[in-house]
């Protein structure tokens, strides 16, 4: 799958799920899927992951734009990397753009996946975490291989 297509799919699925939540639910509303384990809970998050650094909209917008600029400058190198790194970056950037769009539009990020024992999150957050995990996995795998050589 092409790098840009994967990033675009993340943005599209993220936007569509957030629009559905905002259309069908009211803020604070929680719908149990598996009672006490997994709910759809509509939350407006004013911060970063897990609500850290709340109400720093300008900072998060600037940080995300800086990351996007760096990725654009490094795009040729990223595309030469292993599939794990390349697609990890595609997921990460798609998720970053998904949450950036929320911050620009409202100043909040729409979250709705609620596993009760974990902070509420969204599709973009999943893409960011999986993408970063793929990049870390690739780097660790490469370092282990280099140490054995």
Phi, psi and omega in degrees: 000138181293144180308308183292324179296316179297314177300315180297319179297321177298312180300315182297310181296319178300310181298314182297318180292322179292319177298317178299314179298313182294329181282323188259348184232161172255149180307134180090345180292141180228128179245113179292131172260310170233103187314126176079356181239307183222126178229159163265116182233120183277113181232139172259113185265117180274002184235204179269204179308134178062022178076012181294149178051057182297153174061038176242047185309309183299319179299312182292324176295312180298317180298315180294318178298318178299317178298318180295321178295315179299316179297321179296316179297323183267009188304319181295319178292318179302317182290343177273347185288174177297162179302322180300315181287314182300311181283333172298317177295321179298315178296312181302312182292321177299317178294319179298318179293320178303312179287328176299317180301319176298312183298320179293316185291313188232344185090355180235159173253131179280121177241151183204343176279122187230106177265022174063308182272002184228150177300150181293142184217183184221183181298317180300319179297320178299313181299318179298311182295315179295317179299312178297320177300318178296319180295314179298316179303314181297317180295315180297318179298317179294317179295319179297317179296318180294324181291328179285336182283000000 
